């Protein structure tokens, strides 16, 4: 537990996010008075500067100060409040995070905006390093990812739209998972009803996007392939019959769990026009698979991958997670060696995030989380092997609950970049999301503005409140002059 006191301002969230960089996965409380026991931070804003003081059991341990500029706007004031706390905690811990004081989800988007504003590459790197204390390596990563994303964004048309289809079912719930997902064994009967309702929503969307180009389709979850073969074939048929996929650039299915991939499901994907799939091991170490609640073996991963190859899939992504319970850097190296043998076209490297809705968060005391130094080794290993495999970073995002305040990076072979992944990160294209938990983003290019429309997360509520979901979309589309 960490308490913090505010004096002269009310920017509690900025103070808390700065504390979380150095002390993640704690409970944080904004209190009125400094406690005599435990760890606490006092954040003060005066007319001339932002101040921060770090205490342990009532004893001052470190402090940080940042000068306040004349006529500073609120954004700048929030920045110096956060920076003062950052300085105080850096002074105490001696640890400088690789991403410095950045807590935002999309650092590459910041690099893109700076480039559009006329900043040179060197000036962009300097901006990250000087304003946010970001390491040169991470600043360069943000810049390189922004350049890779730009190539895709430049091909956007104002009338392009992408589609997300959510299938919220899984064979089991993994230890770290916080996504909207339901055990397919218990929901097998509901799944039939769900697919039928989903088809109604897809028909609604199809009618609304007439005259626009559907650029990419992404079927995610959950694990879409957790549906049985008949249900999955029906889903694929619905998508290919409802939408004109003739001019589509990308059709992805998050096949994910290798124990759900069958020859019949792969054939159904091929028939529907799917040209990109994911086969996600998360780790190639059996002991870890058992710990996180996977019901498959390392051999199952390899078999599913080769089966996909045999069915003609030549754009396969694989996901791994760094920092899984009990894994060390040598375990990650083993995972990367095994993936190198498979030679996928893309690799997504996630840093473990301890999310509120996960079993890991609920039982956090039962697990030793990976130390920052070990996590950095893991990241370097994954980056080294990605480069060795001819894969370059093309998209990236971050989460507040990530171990070590690091990042998730998507790597791929040139020309194999996932359009959907870039669009969802950069938010420069309308993405209509369907199914339980879907979050639609309607993009207005004239105003560079997003309107978000949310579907309910629960399968039961999606079915019972379906008309309401359609009405939400209808209203939002009308308001955005579709």
N, C-alpha and C positions, 0 to 999 in steps of 0.2 A: 504494500500500500504506500502511495506517495501523495502527500498533501501539498497544495500550493495556495498561496495567498496573493491576491491582486490589490495593488494600491495605485490609484490615479488612472485606472483604465478598466475595461471589462472584457479584454480579449482572452478569455479563458481557453478557447480552443487552440489558439496559437501557442500559448504557454504549454498546454498539455501535449501538443504534437512535438514540441521541442524536447520535452521530458521523455516522451516515448522513444525518441531516437536512441537515447542512452540507457533507458530503463524500460524495455519493451515488456508486454504481457503482464503488467501490474494493474492494480486498481488505482485510479486517480481521482482525487477529491478536491474541489475548489472550496476551501474553508475560509471562515472569517478571521480566525486568529492562528498565529503560528503555534503548532503543537510543541510540547516539551520533549516528546519522544519520537523516535523514528526519523524517516527521511522527509524533508520538506524543502520547498522552493518559495522564495518571495520575489515577486515581479513588481517593479515600481516604474511608473512613467511620470517624468517631470517635464517642465517646459523646456528643458535643455538636453535631456538624455533619457535612455531606457536603462534600468538597473536590474540586476538579478543576483540573488544571494542563495547559496545552497547550504542547508543545515543538516547535521546528523545529531540526533538527540539534543537538540537545542544549541549545538556548537556550530558556529560559522566555519565552513570548510573551504568555500571558494566563492568568487564573485565575478560578474561580467558587466561591462558598461559599453553602450553605443551612443554616440552623439546624435542628437535630434536636429535635423536640418530645418531651417526656417521654411514655413509654408508647406511642410510635408503633408501629403494627402494621407487618407486613412490606410491605403495599401502600404505605403512606406512606413507608417507608424507601426502597423502590425508586424512588418518585417523587422524593425529594430527591436521590438519587444521580444520577438522570437529569437533574434540574433543574440541579445543579451543573455537569455537563458541558455542558449547553445554555448556561448563562451564560458559561462559559469560552470556548466557541466563538463565541457571539454577540459577546463582547468582542473577539475576534480579528478576525472577519470584518466586523463592523458590519452584518451582514445579519439582519433579523428576519423569519423565515418567516411567511407569512400564517396558517398553521395552528399557529404557535408550536411547542411541543414535542409536539403530538399526533402520534402515529404509528399510531393505531388505524384500523381499516378503516371503522368505522361511527360517525362523530361524531353523526349524527342520532339514533342509538339512545341515546347518552348524554343528549342533550337530552330524549328521551322519558322516560327513567328519572328525570331530575330533575323533569320535569313531574308524573309520577306520585307523586313524593315530596313534592309540594306547592310546588315552586319557582315563582315568578311568571316571566313572560317576561323581565323586567329582571334578575332574580336568575340566570336561566339564562345570559344573555349575560355577566353579571358573572363567573359561575363560569368560563366559557370564557376570558374575558379575563384574569382574575386568577390562576387556577390554572395555565393552560396557555399564557398569552401569545398567545392567538389574537386576530387582528384583529377589529374590530367587524363588518366585512363578512362574514367567514367564520362568526363566531358567529351572526349573523343568518341566514345561509344554513342552518346546522345546525338552528336553531330553526324556520324556515319549512318545511324539508323534513320535520321531525318532525311538524309540524301536518298537512301533506298526507298523510303516511303514517298518521297517527292515524285519519283519516276512513275509510280502508280497513280498518285493524285493528279498529275498533269494530264492523264488520260480520262479523267472524270468528265462526264457531261452533266449539265444541270438537270436533265431528265432521267439520269440513271438512278436506279434503286436496287438495294440488295434485300434479301429475305432471310430471316432467321426462323427456324422451325424447332421448337423445343419439345423434346421427348423426356419427360421427367421420371424415368424409371431406371433402376440399376439392379444388378444381381444381388449386391450387398452394398452397405454403406461403408466406405473406406474411413479409416481413423481420422484423417485430416479434412474430410469433405464437409463443405457447408452449402453446397448447391441444393437447389430444389430437386430432390429425387426420392422415389418411393420404391420399396422392394418389389420387384416384378412378381415374385411368387405370391404375394398377398394381393397384388393389384392386377392380376392377369385378366380377370373379367372386366374390370374398369378400363383396361387398356383398349378393348374393342370399342367401348363407348367413347373413349377419349379420341381415338383415331377418327371416328365418324364426326365428332364435333370439330376436330381440328380441320377436317376436310371442308366443313362449312366456313370456317374462318379463312381458309386458304382461298376458297371461291370468292368470298367477300373481297379479299385483298387483290385477287386477280382482276376483278371487275374495276377496282379503284385505280389500278396502275396501268390501265389500257392507254396506249400512246407513249408509254415510257419503256425504256430498255431495262430488263431485269439483268443486272450485271453479274451478281453472284448469289448463290443459295448456300446456306450453311445449316445443316441439321445437327443439332447438339443436344445436350441434356445435363444431367443424366447420361445414360448410355443408350442411344437409339437402337443399337443392335441387341439390347436386352429383350426387345420384343421377340415373340416367336416367329418362325419363318413365314407363316401365313400373314400375321399382323404386319411384319416388316415389308413383305411384298406388296401388301395393300397400300401402305404408306408411300412406297416408292411409285406405285402406279398412280396414286392420287396426285402426287407432285408433278409427275411427267404429263398427266392428262390435263390438269388444271392450268398449268403455266406453259407458255411458249418458251422452250429452252433452246431454240435454234441458235440464237445469237449470244448465249450466255458465255462468259469467260471462265467461270469457276463454279463447280458444284461439289461441295465438300460434305462428307458424312463423318462424324466423329464416332468411328467404330469403337475406338477406345479399348475396352476390356477384351483381351484375346479369347477368353473363354466364352464370349458371346458371338464370335465370328464363325460363320459357317460358309461352305461353298454356295449354298442356295442364296444366302443373304448377299454374298459378293456378286453373284450372277444377277440378282435383282437390282443391285446398285448399277452394275454395268449397263443393264437394259434401260435403266432410267436416265443414263447419261452422266452418272457421277464420275468426275475425273480427278478427285483428290480425296484421300481418306487418311484417318489417323489410326495407328495401332500403337497403343500407349502402354509401355511397360512400367513406367514410373521408376523402376529399378530392375536390374538384372541379377539381383541377389535374392535367393530363395528365402533366406531367414527374414529379410525385410518384408517380402511379399506376405509372409505369414503374419508378421506383426501388424501390418496395416490393414489386414482383413481381406486380402485378395484370395480368391479360390482357384487360382491357376498356378502353373509352374513356369519357370523360365523357358523350358522347352515348348510350352504352349504358346508363348510369345513368338518364338522363332517359327513354329509351325503356322501360326496365323499370318505372319509376315510373308512367308514363302507361298502360302495359299493365295494371298492377295496378288503376289507377283505372277503366279500361274494364271490368274484370271485377267491379267493384262493391266493391272494398275501400276503406272510408272511415275506416280507422284504420291508418295507415302510419307506422312509425318509421324514422328515418334516423340512422345512427351516423357521427360524424366523430372523427378523432384529431388532437389538437393536439400539435405538436412533432415531426412527421414529418421525416425527413432533408431538409435544404436548404429547408424552408419557413420563411417569415417571416410577420410579422403581416399583411402585405398579401395573402399567399396565403390565409390563413384568412379574411380579409374577402371575397375572391373566392368561396371556398367557401360562405360564409354568404349572400352575395347570390344565388348560384345556387340554394341550398336554399330561400331565401325565395320565389323564383319558383315552386317546386314546391309549397310550402305543406303539408308533412306535418303530421300531427296530433301527432307527438312527435319529439323530437330528443334523442339521447344524445351528450353531449360527453365524450370520453375524453381524458385527458392521457396522453401516451406513457409507458409503463412499460417499462424495459429489463429483461426477464425472463431468468432463467438459461437456459431451454431455447430461447430464440429465436436466430435467425441474427444478429440485431442485436447481441446480447450476445457471441456468438462472434467477431464481426468489429468490435467496438466502436471500434477504433483507426481504422477506415476512414471513420468518420462524425463530423461535428461536431454534438454534441447542443445543443439549443436552450438558450440562456442563460435564467436565471430572469426577468430583466426582460422579455425577448421573450415568454416563456411567459405572463407576467402580462398582457401586451397581448393575446395571443391569447384568453385566458380572458375578458377584458373585452369583446372583440369578439363572441365567441360568446354571451355573456350578453346583450349589447345587442341582438343580432339576434333571440335567442330571445324577449325581451320584446316586440320590435317585431312579431313574428309571433303574439303572444298566447299564448306558451308560458311556463308557470311551473314552477319546480323542484319535483319531487315525490319523487325518490329520489336518493341519493348514496352513493358509497363511495370508499375510498381504498386505495392499494397502496404498499408500502414502496419499491418501485423506481421510483416516478413521478418524472418530471423536476420539479424545483422543489418537491417535497413537496406537490403540489396535490391535485386531486380529479377524479372522474368524476361528472357530473351528468346526470340524466334530466329533461328538460323536456317538458311536454305541455299540450294544451288542457284546460280544466276538464272533468272527466268522462271523460277518455281515459287516466287513469293506469293503468299496467300493474300489475294485482294481483299477478302472479307476481314482478315485480321488487321490489315492496314486501315481499312475504312472504319472499323469499330474503334480503333485507337485514335485516329486523327479527327473523327467526327466531321467529315466534309461531304458526307453523302447520306441520303435518307436510307435508314435500315428499318424495315417493318418486321417486327418480331411477333410471332404467333405461338400459341400454346401457353400452358401454365408457366408463370414466371417471366413471360416475354416482356422485354422493355423496348418499345419502339422509339426511334429517334428520327423525327421529321426535320430535315435540314433545309433552311431557307438561305440559299447562296447570296441573295441580295443583301440580307441583313447579317449574314454569317451567324445565324442563330438556330438553336435547337429547341424543339418542343418534344418533351418526353411523354409517352403514354404507356401506362403499365397494365399488364394483365395480372390477375391474382395468382399467387404461387401455388395454392392448394389444388390438387386434381379435383377433389370433390367440389370445391368452390368454382373452379373453372367450368365444370359441367353444369352446376346449378345456377351460376350467374353468367352464363355464356352470352345472353342477349345484352347484358350490361357491358361486357367486353367489346362487343361489336359497336354498341352505342358510343363508347369512349373513343374508339378509333374514328367512327363516322364524324363525331363532333370535332375532333382534332384535325382531321383531314379537311373538313369544311372551313375551319378557322384558318388553316394554312393555304386556302384557295386551291385545293386539289380538284 
